[in-house]
Amino acid sequence: MTTDPTVFPRSPLRPSPAVEDHRVARINEVLELLVAGLRDAFTLSEREQSVAHSLLFGRNSYAIATRLGIDERRVLQDIQDLLAKTSTDDREALMRVALRLAGERERADAPIHRAPGPVHSHANAGPDAPASCSTVSRSRYAGAWPAANDRRLRAAD
């Protein structure tokens, strides 16, 4: 039986170590942004930041205690303190707050984009020019909220 050199063996189910390292690095980068938003808004201590990072990653209290080298009861107390400080009830609510804060932080750091002005069909737009010829600029926050939020707000009115 001859093997055809154009046929490649089946790829393994697990990605290569380089791909896995890249994924972990990217996840850690995102988690750092989430924790930075929480840290800035709620002035978290170093340990609270470590616990928040692990919570947002999805680790349980035993895994966090093992990772930080502290007692699990202390981790549970740190989690309760973190949830109380952020006014959240559970890990899911903490994630929502972290995502919102990170998004606000990213928008605040982003440059302000201006909408292009209208194209004038006439050479000289003077005082008699129609109102549609006025230059329109967009706010930094234009389009920042999903359309679903707009529908909910209109329904509440």
KAUR-V577849 format. One line per field, one symbol per residue. ss: DSSP state (H for helix, E for strand, L for the rest). psi: psi as a letter, one per 30 degrees, with the letter a starting at -180 (. if undefined). burial: + if it has 16 or more other C-alpha atoms within 10 Angstrom, else -. A space follows every 50 residues. Layout:
# KAUR-V577849
ss: ???
psi: ???
burial: ???
This chain:
# KAUR-V577849
ss: LLLLLLLLLLLLLLLLHHHHHHHHHHHHHHHHHHHHHHHHHHLLLHHHHH HHHHHHHLLLHHHHHHHHLLLHHHHHHHHHHHHHHLLLLLHHHHHHHHHH HHHHHHHHHLLLLLLLLLLLLLLLLLLLLLHHHLLLLLLLLLLLLLHHHH HHHHHHL
psi: kkkkffkklkkleklleeeeeeeeeeeeeeeeeeeeeeeeegikleeeee eeeeeffgkleeeeeeefhlkeeeeeeeeeeeeeeghlfaeeeeeeeeee eeeeeeeefklkkkkkllkkflejjafgklfffkkkkklegkgeklfeee eeeeef.
burial: ------------------------------+++++++++----+---+++ ++++++----+--++------+--++-++--++--+-+-----++-+++- +++-+--------------------------------------------- -------
